[in-house]
Amino acid sequence: MPNTLAHMGIQALATRGILGAAGRTPFGWTDLNWVYLGCLIPDLPWILQRALKAAPVALSPIDLRLYSVVQSSLALSLVLCAALACVARRPGRVFAILALGSLFHLLLDPLQTKWANGVHLFAPFSWELLNFGLFWPEDWPTLALTALGLASFAYAWLRVPPAPLDLAWPKGRALALGALCLAVYLAAPPLLFDGPMAADNHSLRSLRDADSRVGRAVAFDRVAFDGSAITTLTGERLVLLGPDLGPPGTLSVQGVFETRDRVRLTAVHRHWPLVRDVFSYVALVLILLAWGRSARMSLRARP
């Protein structure tokens, strides 16, 4: 999926354009804070997954991946949008911004090539992954979108006057609705695990059913390669059979299980190391800076 900086630029322009055409007033800095948050919503499960992997708790890596797959679908992203909108002074407007941001995020992601990976726009009715595969993360469209995101943020930071955060503590129905939506967002994923597992999203069924995987086609997106084998999300080591793959690095691979722990390759792509992660970390820092500046103004505005 594109890095978060790439999402920030195009989604800020698209969200402002659509809501502006609908007759809304021009956006201020507070609205951009919500736009930036909307860029993150489908990625929040993946960010949480990384944090939990580093935590000293025993979790099934397959169940953790299934949880993130379900939670990052459009349906549950919209549920989280509704929960977050309940803490805004203008919940209807904020929900529209967050919902558009989530939709744009999930429409932009499948433009990149991701084997055995993609997005779910129609879950829980369909768990087939959507992926158009037009370009790789290292190709020029991704780099152009990344530059657009950085330029867009710099312009807003320097030229758009900041404003306090548009937040309000929910009460009554707003509090009940927000709590209900948050509960659904957190509790619903395990009830839907069977869908993405049956569809073999992220090759999870192939990883779980080790005894029946011989002869089955498999693909992995951005996995660690040590020079002869890849390491899967479960920590399993799979030897790659095929042409010379070069030095260790990060690969996307397609192939067929020749034995339980050997994969005969049919296609392979080498990724630039850390490029996507670095740009995403930079974007997270910028978003925190934007929200922090507005939070500081909110504190100063208090009597």
RODO-2510 file (C-alpha; in nm, 4 decimals, decimal comma):
residues 303
     n   res          X          Y          Z
     1     m     0,0000     0,0000     0,0000
     2     p     0,1253     0,3559    -0,0565
     3     n     0,3071     0,5158     0,2341
     4     t     0,1120     0,7559     0,4553
     5     l     0,2748     1,0659     0,3033
     6     a     0,1424     0,9611    -0,0383
     7     h    -0,2069     0,9332     0,1083
     8     m    -0,1900     1,2743     0,2777
     9     g    -0,1389     1,4798    -0,0371
    10     i    -0,3919     1,3277    -0,2728
    11     q    -0,6539     1,2703    -0,0018
    12     a    -0,6352     1,6286     0,1246
    13     l    -0,6970     1,7586    -0,2270
    14     a    -0,9725     1,5063    -0,3032
    15     t    -1,1594     1,5532     0,0258
    16     r    -1,1462     1,9324     0,0073
    17     g    -1,2546     1,9233    -0,3565
    18     i    -1,5563     1,6982    -0,3000
    19     l    -1,6845     1,8724     0,0133
    20     g    -1,6156     2,2118    -0,1431
    21     a    -1,8212     2,1155    -0,4487
    22     a    -2,1007     2,0084    -0,2132
    23     g    -2,1242     2,3663    -0,0895
    24     r    -1,9189     2,3414     0,2269
    25     t    -1,7154     2,6358     0,3486
    26     p    -1,3429     2,6343     0,2663
    27     f    -1,1414     2,4142     0,4966
    28     g    -0,9314     2,5544     0,7772
    29     w    -0,6458     2,3896     0,9635
    30     t    -0,8836     2,2062     1,1993
    31     d    -1,0459     2,0335     0,9015
    32     l    -0,7057     1,9259     0,7734
    33     n    -0,6374     1,7632     1,1087
    34     w    -0,9407     1,5424     1,0485
    35     v    -0,8378     1,4834     0,6868
    36     y    -0,4985     1,3600     0,8033
    37     l    -0,6645     1,1335     1,0594
    38     g    -0,8877     0,9945     0,7849
    39     c    -0,5740     0,8974     0,5934
    40     l    -0,4725     0,6769     0,8872
    41     i    -0,7938     0,4982     0,9799
    42     p    -0,7583     0,1903     0,7524
    43     d    -0,3922     0,1629     0,8578
    44     l    -0,4544     0,1839     1,2339
    45     p    -0,5007    -0,1961     1,2665
    46     w    -0,1645    -0,2528     1,0972
    47     i     0,0060     0,0027     1,3223
    48     l    -0,1467    -0,1681     1,6262
    49     q    -0,0360    -0,5071     1,4932
    50     r     0,3255    -0,3929     1,4850
    51     a     0,2998    -0,2596     1,8384
    52     l     0,1500    -0,5854     1,9663
    53     k     0,4228    -0,7904     1,8003
    54     a     0,6766    -0,6003     2,0068
    55     a     0,4741    -0,6407     2,3268
    56     p     0,5613    -0,9196     2,5735
    57     v     0,2333    -1,1061     2,5144
    58     a     0,1672    -1,4415     2,3468
    59     l    -0,0618    -1,3885     2,0478
    60     s    -0,1329    -1,6090     1,7490
    61     p     0,0322    -1,4336     1,4515
    62     i    -0,2326    -1,5699     1,2153
    63     d    -0,5220    -1,4540     1,4346
    64     l    -0,3524    -1,1167     1,4780
    65     r    -0,3222    -1,0813     1,1002
    66     l    -0,6859    -1,1869     1,0522
    67     y    -0,7916    -0,9270     1,3093
    68     s    -0,6089    -0,6541     1,1157
    69     v    -0,7454    -0,7738     0,7802
    70     v    -1,1047    -0,7556     0,9041
    71     q    -1,0612    -0,4314     1,0957
    72     s    -0,9050    -0,2511     0,7979
    73     s    -1,2050    -0,3245     0,5729
    74     l    -1,4184    -0,0330     0,4596
    75     a    -1,7143    -0,1431     0,6735
    76     l    -1,5264    -0,1426     1,0033
    77     s    -1,3288     0,1673     0,9062
    78     l    -1,6618     0,3504     0,8739
    79     v    -1,7646     0,2200     1,2166
    80     l    -1,4492     0,3752     1,3641
    81     c    -1,5202     0,6980     1,1713
    82     a    -1,8586     0,7167     1,3436
    83     a    -1,7021     0,6577     1,6860
    84     l    -1,4434     0,9325     1,6337
    85     a    -1,7002     1,1775     1,4955
    86     c    -1,8865     1,1570     1,8265
    87     v    -1,6085     1,3541     1,9976
    88     a    -1,6272     1,6419     1,7466
    89     r    -1,8290     1,9607     1,7825
    90     r    -1,9649     1,9038     1,4307
    91     p    -2,0007     1,5251     1,4153
    92     g    -2,1809     1,5088     1,0808
    93     r    -1,9133     1,7089     0,9009
    94     v    -1,6307     1,5222     1,0715
    95     f    -1,7846     1,1848     0,9856
    96     a    -1,8035     1,2920     0,6197
    97     i    -1,4343     1,3918     0,6238
    98     l    -1,3216     1,0712     0,7952
    99     a    -1,5424     0,8476     0,5812
   100     l    -1,4181     1,0048     0,2577
   101     g    -1,0616     0,9712     0,3829
   102     s    -1,1093     0,6012     0,4554
   103     l    -1,2713     0,5410     0,1170
   104     f    -0,9990     0,7289    -0,0716
   105     h    -0,7334     0,5380     0,1231
   106     l    -0,8856     0,2044     0,0238
   107     l    -0,9235     0,3143    -0,3395
   108     l    -0,5623     0,4311    -0,3578
   109     d    -0,4093     0,1229    -0,1939
   110     p    -0,5016    -0,1332    -0,4640
   111     l    -0,3316     0,0739    -0,7335
   112     q    -0,0026    -0,0700    -0,6078
   113     t     0,1018    -0,4262    -0,6815
   114     k     0,0637    -0,6444    -0,3713
   115     w     0,0683    -1,0197    -0,4148
   116     a    -0,1792    -1,2047    -0,1873
   117     n    -0,2666    -0,8647    -0,0438
   118     g    -0,5176    -0,5879    -0,1144
   119     v    -0,8237    -0,4180     0,0301
   120     h    -1,1816    -0,5158     0,1161
   121     l    -1,4404    -0,2680    -0,0082
   122     f    -1,7363    -0,5069     0,0068
   123     a    -1,6736    -0,7069     0,3245
   124     p    -1,8391    -0,8839     0,4961
   125     f    -2,0302    -0,9784     0,1783
   126     s    -1,7115    -1,0563    -0,0129
   127     w    -1,3611    -1,1240     0,1174
   128     e    -1,1931    -1,1339    -0,2210
   129     l    -0,8961    -0,8971    -0,2182
   130     l    -0,9139    -0,5974    -0,4508
   131     n    -0,5821    -0,5199    -0,6193
   132     f    -0,5309    -0,3515    -0,9569
   133     g    -0,1512    -0,3879    -0,9511
   134     l    -0,0647    -0,0842    -1,1640
   135     f     0,2747    -0,0040    -1,0103
   136     w     0,5174    -0,1131    -0,7397
   137     p     0,5895     0,0846    -0,4216
   138     e     0,9271     0,1884    -0,5683
   139     d     0,7882     0,3134    -0,9015
   140     w     0,7597     0,6817    -0,9926
   141     p     0,3819     0,7193    -0,9238
   142     t     0,4401     0,6355    -0,5564
   143     l     0,7343     0,8757    -0,5366
   144     a     0,5303     1,1507    -0,7052
   145     l     0,2408     1,1027    -0,4607
   146     t     0,4873     1,1079    -0,1714
   147     a     0,6330     1,4387    -0,2899
   148     l     0,2795     1,5766    -0,3278
   149     g     0,1989     1,4787     0,0295
   150     l     0,5098     1,6475     0,1671
   151     a     0,4499     1,9636    -0,0378
   152     s     0,0820     1,9745     0,0635
   153     f     0,1668     1,9488     0,4328
   154     a     0,4403     2,2124     0,4068
   155     y     0,2020     2,4551     0,2350
   156     a    -0,0681     2,4029     0,4989
   157     w     0,1808     2,4376     0,7851
   158     l     0,3271     2,7624     0,6524
   159     r     0,0287     2,9321     0,4873
   160     v    -0,2910     2,8151     0,6614
   161     p    -0,3507     2,9773     1,0029
   162     p    -0,3821     2,7110     1,2751
   163     a    -0,6976     2,6767     1,4833
   164     p    -0,7850     2,4981     1,8092
   165     l    -0,8961     2,1376     1,7968
   166     d    -1,2580     2,0866     1,6997
   167     l    -1,3336     1,8512     1,9916
   168     a    -1,6127     1,8233     2,2483
   169     w    -1,6739     1,5647     2,5197
   170     p    -1,9757     1,3582     2,4054
   171     k    -2,2881     1,3396     2,6186
   172     g    -2,6134     1,1490     2,6090
   173     r    -2,6849     0,9908     2,2715
   174     a    -2,3495     1,0922     2,1267
   175     l    -2,1655     0,9179     2,4096
   176     a    -2,3778     0,6032     2,3762
   177     l    -2,3349     0,5939     1,9976
   178     g    -1,9602     0,6485     2,0208
   179     a    -1,9203     0,3734     2,2811
   180     l    -2,1328     0,1325     2,0771
   181     c    -1,9368     0,1969     1,7562
   182     l    -1,6051     0,1551     1,9357
   183     a    -1,7253    -0,1715     2,0909
   184     v    -1,8311    -0,3048     1,7492
   185     y    -1,4978    -0,1993     1,5967
   186     l    -1,3016    -0,3862     1,8640
   187     a    -1,5232    -0,6917     1,9151
   188     a    -1,6553    -0,7737     1,5661
   189     p    -1,3354    -0,8918     1,3874
   190     p    -1,3087    -1,2394     1,5500
   191     l    -1,6665    -1,3119     1,4414
   192     l    -1,5602    -1,2631     1,0778
   193     f    -1,2313    -1,4566     1,0694
   194     d    -1,3773    -1,7375     0,8566
   195     g    -1,4269    -1,5075     0,5560
   196     p    -1,0679    -1,3954     0,4927
   197     m    -0,9354    -1,7380     0,5958
   198     a    -1,1541    -1,9153     0,3381
   199     a    -1,0429    -1,6644     0,0737
   200     d    -0,6767    -1,7317     0,1703
   201     n    -0,6079    -1,3625     0,2239
   202     h    -0,2347    -1,3028     0,2768
   203     s    -0,1864    -1,6790     0,2160
   204     l    -0,3069    -1,7406     0,5724
   205     r    -0,4852    -2,0666     0,4933
   206     s    -0,1685    -2,1964     0,3272
   207     l     0,0325    -2,1050     0,6357
   208     r    -0,2141    -2,2666     0,8769
   209     d    -0,2790    -2,5871     0,6769
   210     a     0,0819    -2,6990     0,6528
   211     d    -0,0044    -3,0660     0,5968
   212     s    -0,2102    -2,9963     0,2827
   213     r    -0,0095    -2,7183     0,1224
   214     v     0,2005    -2,9243    -0,1264
   215     g     0,1016    -2,8301    -0,4820
   216     r    -0,0875    -2,5208    -0,3682
   217     a    -0,0136    -2,1802    -0,5244
   218     v     0,1105    -1,9240    -0,2735
   219     a     0,2210    -1,5619    -0,2672
   220     f     0,3800    -1,3344    -0,0078
   221     d     0,4008    -0,9552    -0,0034
   222     r     0,7184    -0,7901     0,1291
   223     v     0,8792    -1,0724     0,3262
   224     a     1,2307    -1,0942     0,4691
   225     f     1,4747    -1,2954     0,2521
   226     d     1,8006    -1,4247     0,4053
   227     g     1,9718    -1,5313     0,0828
   228     s     1,8047    -1,8694     0,0437
   229     a     1,4733    -1,8581     0,2291
   230     i     1,1975    -1,6224     0,3399
   231     t     1,0566    -1,5865     0,6899
   232     t     0,6769    -1,5786     0,7097
   233     l     0,4664    -1,3926     0,9647
   234     t     0,4485    -1,7112     1,1727
   235     g     0,8293    -1,7292     1,1884
   236     e     0,8351    -2,0256     0,9503
   237     r     1,1303    -2,0505     0,7142
   238     l     1,0447    -2,1393     0,3531
   239     v     1,3265    -2,2210     0,1105
   240     l     1,2883    -2,0579    -0,2325
   241     l     1,3652    -2,2666    -0,5396
   242     g     1,4376    -2,0947    -0,8672
   243     p     1,6849    -1,8563    -1,0270
   244     d     1,9537    -1,6730    -0,8343
   245     l     1,7706    -1,4293    -0,6073
   246     g     2,0690    -1,2169    -0,5115
   247     p     2,1587    -1,0905    -0,1655
   248     p     1,9311    -1,0780     0,1401
   249     g     1,6568    -0,8173     0,1344
   250     t     1,2802    -0,7721     0,1125
   251     l     1,0975    -0,9662    -0,1580
   252     s     0,7497    -1,0224    -0,2910
   253     v     0,7180    -1,3752    -0,4304
   254     q     0,4732    -1,6013    -0,6097
   255     g     0,5161    -1,9746    -0,6395
   256     v     0,3931    -2,3267    -0,5674
   257     f     0,4670    -2,5412    -0,2637
   258     e     0,6942    -2,8204    -0,3870
   259     t     0,7285    -2,9627    -0,0376
   260     r     0,6013    -2,8505     0,3004
   261     d     0,8876    -2,6011     0,3419
   262     r     1,0041    -2,5386    -0,0161
   263     v     0,8448    -2,3050    -0,2704
   264     r     0,9159    -2,3243    -0,6432
   265     l     0,9072    -1,9624    -0,7641
   266     t     0,7040    -1,8391    -1,0595
   267     a     0,7639    -1,4647    -1,0029
   268     v     0,9692    -1,2468    -0,7704
   269     h     1,0158    -0,8738    -0,7055
   270     r     1,2831    -0,7087    -0,4926
   271     h     1,1798    -0,4021    -0,2893
   272     w     1,3806    -0,1038    -0,1790
   273     p     1,4614    -0,1574     0,1884
   274     l     1,2719     0,0570     0,4419
   275     v     1,1538     0,3164     0,1868
   276     r     0,7831     0,2787     0,2537
   277     d     0,8292     0,2508     0,6296
   278     v     1,0468     0,5621     0,6540
   279     f     0,8000     0,7777     0,4586
   280     s     0,5119     0,6476     0,6716
   281     y     0,6986     0,7236     0,9949
   282     v     0,7702     1,0762     0,8702
   283     a     0,3984     1,1202     0,7937
   284     l     0,3002     1,0004     1,1420
   285     v     0,5342     1,2571     1,2961
   286     l     0,3885     1,5347     1,0779
   287     i     0,0317     1,4396     1,1710
   288     l     0,1239     1,4423     1,5403
   289     l     0,2826     1,7855     1,4935
   290     a    -0,0335     1,9193     1,3281
   291     w    -0,2612     1,7867     1,6026
   292     g    -0,0126     1,8977     1,8685
   293     r    -0,0068     2,2552     1,7384
   294     s    -0,3854     2,2707     1,7453
   295     a    -0,3970     2,1091     2,0918
   296     r    -0,1566     2,3719     2,2216
   297     m    -0,3841     2,6450     2,0884
   298     s    -0,6835     2,4796     2,2563
   299     l    -0,5035     2,4818     2,5901
   300     r    -0,4064     2,8477     2,5540
   301     a    -0,7666     2,9377     2,4664
   302     r    -0,8982     2,7963     2,7939
   303     p    -0,9983     3,0580     3,0524
***
